[in-house]
């Protein structure tokens, strides 16, 4: 009797499990196909709107390796949809530890998306600031260094904001950020109020004089092409005027008078050629 009851309970459990297993497999297969198709579609759309060019300009291309930025984001969309699929598939079995873990992971995905957007924007802004500062201070000896410092600072704060958004390593990144800011503030306070005013003043004076020299040199470099163009234009105008004056003052060949008789030709009376009437040999 106990064996029969146990076997009946086992069969009831198997019969109750089969629909859930079939639903799990069906949701997993259909969700996998849909996730793969949507991921490819998103990658192609991002490529058409020019996201790969933005990645190259912002400097993210060297961090993505052999993948384009559009393909990488398409893969991210694919895996996000696959997580949703797994959540729905394991939900067919009711409450279980795997379903609970997937629910927490899916709830964390929007934070990951915002963090990725912050990283992309930070890299784009950092690269734009680097090009702007480097182009502005192109003729200065310290221009590239200042531009690189600005770029690294923007990327650092963007990374700290991204890690804080997803809640990863906040116990590490936040103290590092505050340590850097504290070091800058401490050096400033000690340098200004700790007896280093005179050396700082001398250094500032040297830096200001160097900046004035660089600015005057840059101004001269900017004005020299204009002066060269003006000189070339004046030289061209002077040459054209001189050429016109010489052409107008050329001596023209004198034309014969209108009423003067034409010179006699050979064979006509009065001609002095050989065989003419006035030739003594013909007489």
Backbone as CSV, one residue per row, in Angstrom:
resi,resn,N_x,N_y,N_z,CA_x,CA_y,CA_z,C_x,C_y,C_z
1,UNK,0.842,-1.205,0.000,0.000,0.000,0.000,0.871,1.247,0.000
2,UNK,1.934,1.247,0.815,2.828,2.399,0.852,3.576,2.556,-0.469
3,UNK,3.976,1.445,-1.088,4.672,1.512,-2.363,3.766,2.064,-3.448
4,UNK,2.517,1.625,-3.438,1.563,2.107,-4.445,1.306,3.592,-4.271
5,UNK,1.189,4.043,-3.046,0.953,5.464,-2.794,2.167,6.306,-3.178
6,UNK,3.361,5.809,-2.909,4.576,6.547,-3.282,4.723,6.640,-4.796
7,UNK,4.429,5.542,-5.467,4.509,5.562,-6.930,3.485,6.518,-7.524
8,UNK,2.297,6.549,-6.923,1.259,7.460,-7.408,1.670,8.918,-7.186
9,UNK,2.272,9.198,-6.069,2.738,10.570,-5.809,3.850,10.972,-6.786
10,UNK,4.757,10.022,-7.092,5.824,10.317,-8.040,5.264,10.595,-9.425
11,UNK,4.308,9.812,-9.856,3.706,10.025,-11.164,2.968,11.359,-11.217
12,UNK,2.306,11.705,-10.121,1.624,13.004,-10.082,2.632,14.151,-10.188
13,UNK,3.784,14.008,-9.532,4.816,15.053,-9.609,5.391,15.163,-11.019
14,UNK,5.610,14.009,-11.667,6.137,14.028,-13.028,5.133,14.652,-13.981
15,UNK,3.884,14.292,-13.830,2.843,14.852,-14.705,2.715,16.355,-14.485
16,UNK,2.856,16.806,-13.243,2.789,18.249,-12.976,4.041,18.978,-13.468
17,UNK,5.184,18.258,-13.502,6.434,18.894,-13.925,6.552,19.004,-15.447
18,UNK,5.988,18.076,-16.181,6.148,18.062,-17.633,5.646,19.337,-18.304
19,UNK,4.472,19.860,-17.992,4.057,21.117,-18.646,5.000,22.282,-18.342
20,UNK,5.495,22.318,-17.112,6.428,23.398,-16.762,7.743,23.245,-17.524
21,UNK,8.217,22.018,-17.672,9.454,21.793,-18.421,9.275,22.162,-19.889
22,UNK,8.130,21.777,-20.459,7.865,22.135,-21.854,7.753,23.648,-22.020
23,UNK,7.097,24.319,-21.060,6.996,25.781,-21.123,8.377,26.424,-20.987
24,UNK,9.225,25.871,-20.116,10.590,26.387,-19.957,11.372,26.277,-21.262
25,UNK,11.299,25.114,-21.914,12.040,24.915,-23.169,11.504,25.821,-24.264
26,UNK,10.177,25.935,-24.360,9.585,26.772,-25.409,9.959,28.242,-25.215
27,UNK,9.859,28.736,-23.972,10.216,30.139,-23.705,11.692,30.379,-23.996
28,UNK,12.537,29.421,-23.641,13.974,29.583,-23.845,14.332,29.620,-25.330
29,UNK,13.738,28.729,-26.122,14.061,28.682,-27.552,13.548,29.924,-28.267
30,UNK,12.291,30.270,-28.032,11.713,31.444,-28.700,12.422,32.721,-28.256
31,UNK,12.699,32.833,-26.976,13.388,34.022,-26.478,14.800,34.140,-27.006
32,UNK,15.475,33.014,-27.193,16.834,33.041,-27.743,16.834,33.553,-29.175
33,UNK,15.897,33.062,-29.992,15.819,33.538,-31.376,15.478,35.031,-31.431
34,UNK,14.520,35.455,-30.621,14.117,36.869,-30.626,15.256,37.758,-30.133
35,UNK,15.953,37.327,-29.094,17.066,38.122,-28.560,18.185,38.263,-29.582
36,UNK,18.491,37.183,-30.277,19.548,37.231,-31.284,19.167,38.146,-32.436
37,UNK,17.923,38.075,-32.885,17.474,38.907,-34.006,17.475,40.388,-33.628
38,UNK,16.968,40.704,-32.425,16.921,42.104,-31.986,18.333,42.641,-31.765
39,UNK,19.237,41.816,-31.243,20.618,42.262,-31.054,21.293,42.622,-32.366
40,UNK,21.109,41.800,-33.395,21.672,42.121,-34.706,21.038,43.375,-35.294
41,UNK,19.722,43.512,-35.136,19.039,44.693,-35.664,19.535,45.969,-34.996
42,UNK,19.724,45.931,-33.685,20.222,47.107,-32.965,21.639,47.450,-33.411
43,UNK,22.479,46.439,-33.614,23.842,46.691,-34.087,23.867,47.351,-35.454
44,UNK,23.017,46.884,-36.376,22.969,47.480,-37.714,22.435,48.909,-37.672
45,UNK,21.402,49.146,-36.852,20.851,50.503,-36.750,21.873,51.473,-36.161
46,UNK,22.585,51.042,-35.134,23.603,51.914,-34.538,24.747,52.183,-35.504
47,UNK,25.058,51.207,-36.346,26.096,51.423,-37.356,25.642,52.428,-38.404
48,UNK,24.371,52.383,-38.765,23.867,53.309,-39.783,23.769,54.744,-39.268
49,UNK,23.469,54.909,-37.994,23.363,56.267,-37.453,24.727,56.873,-37.144
50,UNK,25.816,56.112,-37.343,27.154,56.675,-37.183,27.763,56.526,-35.812
51,UNK,27.337,55.498,-35.050,27.905,55.323,-33.713,29.369,54.904,-33.767
52,UNK,29.757,54.178,-34.812,31.160,53.761,-34.928,32.082,54.965,-35.122
53,UNK,31.613,55.963,-35.878,32.425,57.177,-36.041,32.555,57.927,-34.727
54,UNK,31.462,57.934,-33.944,31.531,58.569,-32.622,32.524,57.832,-31.724
55,UNK,32.542,56.496,-31.824,33.494,55.725,-31.034,34.934,56.004,-31.410
56,UNK,35.191,56.192,-32.709,36.555,56.510,-33.141,36.967,57.903,-32.694
57,UNK,36.029,58.856,-32.772,36.372,60.218,-32.354,36.551,60.328,-30.847
58,UNK,35.752,59.574,-30.092,35.840,59.664,-28.635,36.992,58.859,-28.055
59,UNK,37.617,57.991,-28.855,38.730,57.201,-28.360,38.345,55.858,-27.782
60,UNK,37.056,55.476,-27.872,36.625,54.191,-27.345,37.009,53.026,-28.249
61,UNK,37.357,53.331,-29.486,37.638,52.257,-30.449,38.845,51.428,-30.024
62,UNK,39.823,52.046,-29.395,41.013,51.278,-29.005,40.747,50.388,-27.801
63,UNK,39.612,50.580,-27.091,39.276,49.732,-25.960,38.350,48.583,-26.346
64,UNK,37.724,48.649,-27.503,36.798,47.595,-27.920,37.477,46.468,-28.682
65,UNK,38.770,46.602,-28.983,39.490,45.541,-29.659,39.046,45.378,-31.100
66,UNK,38.750,44.144,-31.473,38.356,43.868,-32.854,36.888,44.164,-33.110
67,UNK,36.105,44.472,-32.063,34.684,44.737,-32.221,34.455,46.221,-32.470
68,UNK,33.511,46.499,-33.354,33.040,47.864,-33.504,32.118,48.207,-32.335
69,UNK,31.948,49.498,-32.084,31.123,49.918,-30.953,29.669,49.517,-31.158
70,UNK,29.182,49.596,-32.391,27.799,49.199,-32.670,27.603,47.701,-32.452
71,UNK,28.562,46.881,-32.888,28.467,45.436,-32.669,28.520,45.099,-31.182
72,UNK,29.352,45.821,-30.441,29.466,45.557,-29.008,28.165,45.883,-28.279
73,UNK,27.548,47.019,-28.618,26.273,47.363,-27.990,25.163,46.419,-28.437
74,UNK,25.246,45.936,-29.673,24.288,44.918,-30.108,24.411,43.642,-29.288
75,UNK,25.655,43.249,-28.961,25.864,42.091,-28.095,25.312,42.337,-26.692
76,UNK,25.485,43.550,-26.195,24.960,43.880,-24.865,23.441,43.762,-24.847
77,UNK,22.788,44.281,-25.898,21.327,44.163,-25.992,20.912,42.694,-26.071
78,UNK,21.661,41.904,-26.813,21.352,40.470,-26.946,21.406,39.768,-25.591
79,UNK,22.448,40.018,-24.817,22.570,39.352,-23.522,21.549,39.877,-22.515
80,UNK,21.202,41.144,-22.620,20.160,41.666,-21.736,18.819,40.994,-22.015
81,UNK,18.462,40.868,-23.290,17.214,40.185,-23.642,17.271,38.705,-23.282
82,UNK,18.453,38.115,-23.368,18.587,36.712,-22.980,18.375,36.533,-21.476
83,UNK,18.791,37.516,-20.694,18.521,37.457,-19.255,17.026,37.560,-18.972
84,UNK,16.334,38.447,-19.704,14.879,38.513,-19.570,14.244,37.166,-19.930
85,UNK,14.769,36.534,-20.980,14.241,35.229,-21.391,14.441,34.179,-20.303
86,UNK,15.628,34.163,-19.706,15.886,33.213,-18.624,14.992,33.484,-17.420
87,UNK,14.747,34.764,-17.149,13.861,35.103,-16.039,12.457,34.557,-16.271
88,UNK,11.951,34.751,-17.492,10.618,34.227,-17.805,10.602,32.701,-17.809
89,UNK,11.672,32.101,-18.317,11.704,30.639,-18.402,11.743,29.996,-17.018
90,UNK,12.604,30.488,-16.131,12.663,29.920,-14.791,11.445,30.300,-13.965
91,UNK,10.761,31.372,-14.366,9.523,31.710,-13.672,8.427,30.692,-13.883
92,UNK,8.569,29.840,-14.897,7.567,28.795,-15.121,7.566,27.752,-14.014
93,UNK,8.664,27.633,-13.257,8.749,26.669,-12.161,8.306,27.264,-10.830
94,UNK,7.854,28.498,-10.836,7.450,29.127,-9.596,8.630,29.784,-8.899
95,UNK,8.474,30.027,-7.615,9.543,30.656,-6.839,10.684,29.663,-6.617
96,UNK,11.900,30.091,-7.022,13.086,29.260,-6.843,14.292,30.181,-6.715
97,UNK,15.422,29.709,-6.184,16.597,30.578,-6.004,17.133,31.161,-7.306
98,UNK,17.089,30.388,-8.392,17.590,30.894,-9.673,16.726,32.047,-10.164
99,UNK,15.424,31.912,-10.037,14.524,32.981,-10.467,14.728,34.241,-9.631
100,UNK,14.963,34.079,-8.326,15.213,35.242,-7.470,16.501,35.961,-7.868
101,UNK,17.555,35.188,-8.152,18.820,35.787,-8.581,18.665,36.516,-9.912
102,UNK,17.938,35.921,-10.844,17.724,36.565,-12.140,16.896,37.835,-12.003
103,UNK,15.936,37.843,-11.085,15.150,39.060,-10.860,16.032,40.205,-10.364
104,UNK,16.951,39.899,-9.465,17.870,40.932,-8.984,18.803,41.410,-10.095
105,UNK,19.263,40.488,-10.925,20.166,40.862,-12.011,19.456,41.700,-13.063
106,UNK,18.226,41.354,-13.388,17.457,42.131,-14.366,17.145,43.520,-13.819
107,UNK,16.898,43.629,-12.525,16.679,44.942,-11.932,17.928,45.809,-11.919
108,UNK,19.096,45.183,-12.024,20.365,45.921,-12.054,20.737,46.385,-13.457
109,UNK,20.115,45.828,-14.501,20.470,46.156,-15.882,20.256,47.627,-16.248
110,UNK,19.159,48.284,-15.846,19.043,49.721,-16.175,20.185,50.561,-15.624
111,UNK,20.673,50.206,-14.435,21.820,50.930,-13.883,23.064,50.715,-14.740
112,UNK,23.224,49.490,-15.252,24.357,49.214,-16.135,24.256,50.019,-17.427
113,UNK,23.051,50.144,-17.960,22.869,50.926,-19.189,23.216,52.391,-18.958
114,UNK,22.774,52.951,-17.839,23.101,54.349,-17.525,24.607,54.521,-17.342
115,UNK,25.257,53.541,-16.718,26.711,53.616,-16.536,27.440,53.589,-17.875
116,UNK,26.977,52.764,-18.813,27.590,52.733,-20.142,27.416,54.065,-20.861
117,UNK,26.244,54.660,-20.729,26.021,55.975,-21.346,26.958,57.014,-20.741
118,UNK,27.149,56.966,-19.424,28.057,57.912,-18.762,29.485,57.735,-19.278
119,UNK,29.916,56.487,-19.451,31.278,56.233,-19.939,31.459,56.754,-21.360
120,UNK,30.474,56.487,-22.231,30.573,56.949,-23.621,30.610,58.474,-23.681
121,UNK,29.729,59.125,-22.912,29.696,60.595,-22.909,30.994,61.158,-22.336
122,UNK,31.516,60.534,-21.277,32.765,61.018,-20.671,33.928,60.916,-21.648
123,UNK,34.016,59.811,-22.374,35.097,59.664,-23.352,34.940,60.667,-24.492
124,UNK,33.695,60.879,-24.954,33.479,61.837,-26.044,33.850,63.252,-25.613
125,UNK,33.410,63.648,-24.414,33.728,64.990,-23.918,35.229,65.136,-23.680
126,UNK,35.865,64.107,-23.125,37.310,64.172,-22.862,38.105,64.307,-24.152
127,UNK,37.714,63.561,-25.181,38.435,63.657,-26.446,38.216,65.015,-27.107
128,UNK,36.970,65.541,-27.014,36.701,66.860,-27.592,37.489,67.951,-26.865
129,UNK,37.554,67.869,-25.533,38.321,68.857,-24.764,39.806,68.748,-25.081
130,UNK,40.302,67.520,-25.257,41.716,67.337,-25.605,42.041,67.996,-26.942
131,UNK,41.196,67.774,-27.945,41.445,68.384,-29.251,41.332,69.901,-29.187
132,UNK,40.365,70.410,-28.405,40.186,71.858,-28.296,41.387,72.514,-27.628
133,UNK,41.809,71.966,-26.491,42.940,72.557,-25.762,44.234,72.394,-26.554
134,UNK,44.413,71.225,-27.178,45.631,71.000,-27.959,45.686,71.913,-29.173
135,UNK,44.533,72.150,-29.809,44.525,73.066,-30.942,44.712,74.516,-30.531
136,UNK,44.153,74.885,-29.357,44.305,76.262,-28.890,45.748,76.559,-28.490
137,UNK,46.378,75.604,-27.802,47.759,75.780,-27.345,48.732,75.009,-28.234
138,UNK,48.475,75.034,-29.524,49.302,74.255,-30.449,50.740,74.738,-30.474
139,UNK,50.928,76.036,-30.448,52.278,76.594,-30.524,52.967,76.716,-29.170
140,UNK,52.272,76.362,-28.102,52.870,76.429,-26.770,53.561,75.108,-26.445
141,UNK,54.640,75.198,-25.686,55.399,73.990,-25.355,54.659,73.095,-24.370
142,UNK,53.779,73.669,-23.558,53.056,72.907,-22.548,51.635,72.571,-22.987
143,UNK,51.283,72.838,-24.241,49.906,72.645,-24.692,49.459,71.199,-24.635
144,UNK,50.273,70.273,-25.139,49.893,68.861,-25.144,49.748,68.308,-23.728
145,UNK,50.600,68.762,-22.800,50.515,68.288,-21.418,49.230,68.746,-20.752
146,UNK,48.872,70.012,-20.931,47.629,70.532,-20.349,46.421,69.815,-20.937
147,UNK,46.434,69.584,-22.245,45.320,68.887,-22.891,45.181,67.463,-22.368
148,UNK,46.304,66.775,-22.164,46.253,65.404,-21.662,45.764,65.354,-20.222
149,UNK,46.155,66.323,-19.410,45.684,66.365,-18.021,44.174,66.565,-17.978
150,UNK,43.656,67.457,-18.803,42.205,67.680,-18.856,41.472,66.422,-19.307
151,UNK,42.013,65.729,-20.291,41.380,64.509,-20.788,41.334,63.423,-19.716
152,UNK,42.454,63.195,-19.039,42.510,62.156,-18.007,41.590,62.503,-16.840
153,UNK,41.510,63.773,-16.471,40.643,64.174,-15.361,39.176,63.915,-15.689
154,UNK,38.753,64.243,-16.904,37.354,64.019,-17.287,37.033,62.530,-17.324
155,UNK,37.941,61.721,-17.867,37.708,60.272,-17.910,37.663,59.687,-16.498
156,UNK,38.516,60.182,-15.603,38.539,59.676,-14.231,37.219,59.946,-13.523
157,UNK,36.737,61.180,-13.595,35.478,61.501,-12.925,34.298,60.789,-13.587
158,UNK,34.355,60.588,-14.903,33.303,59.816,-15.560,33.290,58.363,-15.107
159,UNK,34.473,57.771,-14.950,34.552,56.388,-14.467,34.052,56.271,-13.031
160,UNK,34.395,57.244,-12.198,33.909,57.227,-10.816,32.389,57.325,-10.785
161,UNK,31.818,58.197,-11.630,30.360,58.322,-11.686,29.710,57.041,-12.192
162,UNK,30.338,56.381,-13.179,29.781,55.131,-13.706,29.815,54.023,-12.656
163,UNK,30.936,53.883,-11.943,31.018,52.871,-10.892,30.033,53.161,-9.763
164,UNK,29.872,54.429,-9.442,28.892,54.771,-8.422,27.464,54.493,-8.859
165,UNK,27.181,54.607,-10.158,25.841,54.346,-10.668,25.463,52.872,-10.529
166,UNK,26.389,51.983,-10.858,26.089,50.549,-10.783,26.378,49.973,-9.405
167,UNK,26.979,50.768,-8.522,27.241,50.291,-7.171,28.408,49.342,-7.065
168,UNK,29.358,49.424,-8.002,30.526,48.541,-7.999,31.729,49.319,-7.477
169,UNK,32.408,48.742,-6.528,33.665,49.287,-5.998,33.509,50.721,-5.509
170,UNK,32.326,51.031,-4.976,32.157,52.377,-4.421,33.019,52.584,-3.180
171,UNK,33.306,51.495,-2.481,34.182,51.611,-1.311,35.630,51.868,-1.697
172,UNK,35.950,51.718,-3.004,37.312,51.972,-3.481,37.389,53.283,-4.249
173,UNK,36.454,53.492,-5.179,36.519,54.679,-6.034,36.213,55.965,-5.273
174,UNK,35.239,55.908,-4.368,34.894,57.130,-3.624,36.047,57.612,-2.742
175,UNK,36.693,56.741,-1.953,37.865,57.229,-1.199,39.001,57.729,-2.085
176,UNK,39.199,57.093,-3.251,40.254,57.570,-4.153,39.945,58.981,-4.638
177,UNK,38.680,59.211,-5.008,38.312,60.541,-5.482,38.504,61.585,-4.386
178,UNK,38.032,61.253,-3.173,38.191,62.207,-2.082,39.666,62.390,-1.716
179,UNK,40.463,61.346,-1.858,41.899,61.470,-1.575,42.573,62.415,-2.561
180,UNK,42.226,62.273,-3.840,42.812,63.164,-4.854,42.420,64.612,-4.592
181,UNK,41.132,64.833,-4.318,40.686,66.200,-4.035,41.332,66.742,-2.764
182,UNK,41.489,65.879,-1.747,42.129,66.327,-0.501,43.599,66.674,-0.719
183,UNK,44.284,65.884,-1.559,45.695,66.183,-1.845,45.826,67.525,-2.549
184,UNK,44.951,67.765,-3.518,45.004,69.049,-4.229,44.729,70.203,-3.277
185,UNK,43.684,70.040,-2.425,43.361,71.111,-1.479,44.475,71.299,-0.455
186,UNK,45.052,70.185,0.042,46.120,70.298,1.030,47.368,70.955,0.476
187,UNK,47.746,70.585,-0.736,48.916,71.216,-1.353,48.676,72.702,-1.554
188,UNK,47.453,73.050,-1.942,47.140,74.471,-2.131,47.225,75.239,-0.817
189,UNK,46.644,74.661,0.256,46.643,75.349,1.551,48.060,75.476,2.104
190,UNK,48.814,74.376,2.051,50.181,74.413,2.581,51.058,75.339,1.751
191,UNK,50.870,75.320,0.445,51.695,76.168,-0.409,51.413,77.637,-0.219
192,UNK,50.125,77.964,-0.002,49.774,79.380,0.143,50.050,79.878,1.555
193,UNK,49.707,79.077,2.558,49.827,79.564,3.932,51.000,79.023,4.702
194,UNK,51.837,78.213,4.093,52.928,77.591,4.828,54.291,78.137,4.513
195,UNK,54.391,79.350,4.051,55.689,79.945,3.807,56.200,79.771,2.399
196,UNK,55.378,79.291,1.499,55.817,79.113,0.117,55.244,80.182,-0.806
197,UNK,54.855,81.307,-0.211,54.242,82.349,-1.034,55.267,82.956,-1.983
198,UNK,56.455,83.238,-1.457,57.477,83.863,-2.311,57.912,82.952,-3.463
199,UNK,58.231,81.666,-3.203,58.561,80.810,-4.353,57.416,80.659,-5.339
200,UNK,56.186,80.583,-4.795,55.044,80.479,-5.702,54.884,81.744,-6.533
201,UNK,55.151,82.884,-5.903,55.037,84.140,-6.645,56.077,84.201,-7.754
202,UNK,57.310,83.793,-7.423,58.341,83.782,-8.464,57.997,82.812,-9.590
203,UNK,57.467,81.653,-9.211,57.097,80.688,-10.248,55.956,81.215,-11.104
204,UNK,54.977,81.856,-10.450,53.872,82.431,-11.218,54.360,83.523,-12.155
205,UNK,55.311,84.333,-11.664,55.846,85.378,-12.540,56.559,84.778,-13.747
206,UNK,57.335,83.717,-13.508,57.996,83.065,-14.643,56.982,82.455,-15.600
207,UNK,55.945,81.838,-15.028,54.924,81.239,-15.887,54.173,82.294,-16.685
208,UNK,53.867,83.431,-16.026,53.153,84.497,-16.732,54.015,85.109,-17.826
209,UNK,55.305,85.320,-17.517,56.186,85.866,-18.558,56.340,84.889,-19.715
210,UNK,56.444,83.606,-19.381,56.523,82.602,-20.449,55.243,82.568,-21.262
211,UNK,54.088,82.698,-20.569,52.815,82.703,-21.293,52.695,83.923,-22.196
212,UNK,53.168,85.098,-21.703,53.134,86.294,-22.548,54.038,86.132,-23.766
213,UNK,55.218,85.543,-23.549,56.118,85.313,-24.691,55.495,84.374,-25.710
214,UNK,54.871,83.298,-25.199,54.221,82.346,-26.105,53.059,83.004,-26.835
215,UNK,52.296,83.858,-26.114,51.156,84.521,-26.749,51.608,85.482,-27.842
216,UNK,52.684,86.248,-27.568,53.187,87.161,-28.597,53.734,86.400,-29.795
217,UNK,54.388,85.274,-29.520,54.906,84.474,-30.637,53.775,83.881,-31.462
218,UNK,52.731,83.410,-30.780,51.571,82.888,-31.500,50.889,83.981,-32.310
219,UNK,50.831,85.204,-31.743,50.223,86.318,-32.469,51.025,86.656,-33.712
220,UNK,52.361,86.659,-33.567,53.205,86.927,-34.742,53.052,85.842,-35.801
221,UNK,52.944,84.579,-35.339,52.764,83.485,-36.297,51.438,83.592,-37.021
222,UNK,50.410,84.061,-36.304,49.100,84.211,-36.942,49.066,85.387,-37.902
223,UNK,49.827,86.454,-37.593,49.813,87.634,-38.456,50.753,87.509,-39.641
224,UNK,51.773,86.642,-39.556,52.731,86.531,-40.656,52.104,86.039,-41.950
225,UNK,51.172,85.082,-41.952,50.541,84.729,-43.234,49.761,85.866,-43.850
226,UNK,49.092,86.689,-42.991,48.338,87.823,-43.536,49.282,88.830,-44.185
227,UNK,50.435,89.098,-43.525,51.401,90.042,-44.097,51.962,89.527,-45.411
228,UNK,52.221,88.230,-45.459,52.739,87.640,-46.694,51.716,87.749,-47.811
229,UNK,50.433,87.502,-47.491,49.391,87.613,-48.518,49.253,89.045,-49.006
230,UNK,49.329,90.013,-48.076,49.207,91.415,-48.477,50.384,91.836,-49.349
231,UNK,51.602,91.403,-48.989,52.779,91.741,-49.799,52.689,91.132,-51.187
232,UNK,52.240,89.881,-51.255,52.101,89.226,-52.558,51.057,89.923,-53.411
233,UNK,49.949,90.367,-52.780,48.909,91.072,-53.537,49.421,92.403,-54.069
234,UNK,50.174,93.150,-53.224,50.720,94.431,-53.675,51.733,94.222,-54.794
235,UNK,52.551,93.162,-54.699,53.536,92.893,-55.744,52.861,92.542,-57.055
236,UNK,51.772,91.773,-56.978,51.040,91.404,-58.200,50.417,92.626,-58.844
237,UNK,49.838,93.517,-58.022,49.220,94.734,-58.563,50.259,95.632,-59.216
238,UNK,51.423,95.783,-58.542,52.477,96.634,-59.097,52.995,96.067,-60.414
239,UNK,53.165,94.756,-60.498,53.662,94.140,-61.733,52.690,94.326,-62.880
240,UNK,51.380,94.175,-62.598,50.384,94.341,-63.660,50.338,95.785,-64.150
241,UNK,50.431,96.744,-63.204,50.420,98.146,-63.626,51.668,98.482,-64.447
242,UNK,52.813,97.949,-64.018,54.050,98.227,-64.755,54.004,97.622,-66.152
243,UNK,53.460,96.419,-66.256,53.365,95.770,-67.567,52.433,96.547,-68.484
244,UNK,51.333,97.076,-67.931,50.404,97.871,-68.750,51.039,99.162,-69.217
245,UNK,51.831,99.791,-68.340,52.475,101.051,-68.732,53.508,100.808,-69.825
246,UNK,54.279,99.720,-69.707,55.265,99.427,-70.747,54.602,99.096,-72.074
247,UNK,53.466,98.428,-72.013,52.774,98.105,-73.273,52.244,99.355,-73.951
248,UNK,51.792,100.330,-73.161,51.254,101.558,-73.750,52.345,102.465,-74.292
249,UNK,53.562,102.380,-73.735,54.643,103.284,-74.157,55.545,102.686,-75.222
250,UNK,55.181,101.535,-75.763,55.999,100.949,-76.831,55.949,101.837,-78.075
251,UNK,57.111,101.958,-78.772,57.213,102.795,-79.984,56.638,102.026,-81.160
252,UNK,55.634,102.617,-81.805,55.019,101.983,-82.958,55.793,102.355,-84.217
253,UNK,55.759,101.439,-85.226,56.442,101.690,-86.515,55.715,102.764,-87.267
254,UNK,56.485,103.749,-87.874,55.809,104.839,-88.614,55.175,104.295,-89.878
255,UNK,53.991,104.793,-90.152,53.253,104.424,-91.366,53.602,105.425,-92.465
256,UNK,53.644,105.008,-93.775,53.931,105.957,-94.873,52.839,106.978,-95.009
257,UNK,53.188,108.179,-95.497,52.153,109.217,-95.659,51.116,108.768,-96.668
258,UNK,49.945,109.384,-96.505,48.817,108.968,-97.349,49.004,109.436,-98.780
259,UNK,49.514,110.636,-99.019,49.627,111.190,-100.377,50.918,110.870,-101.084
260,UNK,51.874,110.175,-100.517,53.173,109.908,-101.163,53.006,108.850,-102.229
261,UNK,53.708,109.027,-103.424,53.582,108.022,-104.490,54.333,106.770,-104.124
262,UNK,53.802,105.673,-104.624,54.425,104.381,-104.333,55.681,104.220,-105.144
263,UNK,56.638,103.464,-104.679,57.908,103.227,-105.390,57.641,102.406,-106.632
264,UNK,58.313,102.754,-107.772,58.071,101.998,-109.015,58.621,100.602,-108.900
265,UNK,57.904,99.699,-109.516,58.302,98.294,-109.511,59.121,97.988,-110.732
266,UNK,59.672,96.802,-110.791,60.514,96.369,-111.907,59.690,96.288,-113.175
267,UNK,60.233,96.808,-114.291,59.562,96.762,-115.580,58.759,97.973,-115.906
268,UNK,58.484,98.832,-114.887,57.715,100.043,-115.133,58.664,101.156,-115.495
269,UNK,58.173,102.208,-116.198,59.037,103.349,-116.536,59.536,104.011,-115.282
270,UNK,60.789,104.342,-115.315,61.401,105.012,-114.151,62.028,104.053,-113.199
271,UNK,61.800,102.711,-113.395,62.422,101.746,-112.492,63.871,101.580,-112.841
272,UNK,64.682,101.365,-111.892,66.138,101.275,-112.095,66.625,99.854,-112.094
273,UNK,65.754,98.892,-112.267,66.180,97.491,-112.267,66.861,97.132,-113.560
274,UNK,67.488,95.944,-113.627,68.226,95.454,-114.789,67.228,95.127,-115.892
275,UNK,67.435,95.613,-117.113,66.565,95.350,-118.266,65.526,96.391,-118.467
276,UNK,65.501,97.462,-117.642,64.506,98.520,-117.787,64.880,99.464,-118.883
277,UNK,64.006,100.451,-119.209,64.291,101.392,-120.287,65.465,102.270,-119.980
278,UNK,65.709,102.568,-118.733,66.822,103.461,-118.414,68.141,102.747,-118.306
279,UNK,68.133,101.429,-118.522,69.390,100.664,-118.427,70.182,100.862,-119.690
280,UNK,71.429,101.306,-119.657,72.205,101.562,-120.874,72.479,100.314,-121.650
281,UNK,72.444,99.147,-121.044,72.769,97.921,-121.773,71.691,97.518,-122.728
282,UNK,70.480,98.041,-122.566,69.369,97.680,-123.451,69.271,98.581,-124.632
283,UNK,70.028,99.624,-124.652,69.963,100.553,-125.771,70.758,100.017,-126.924
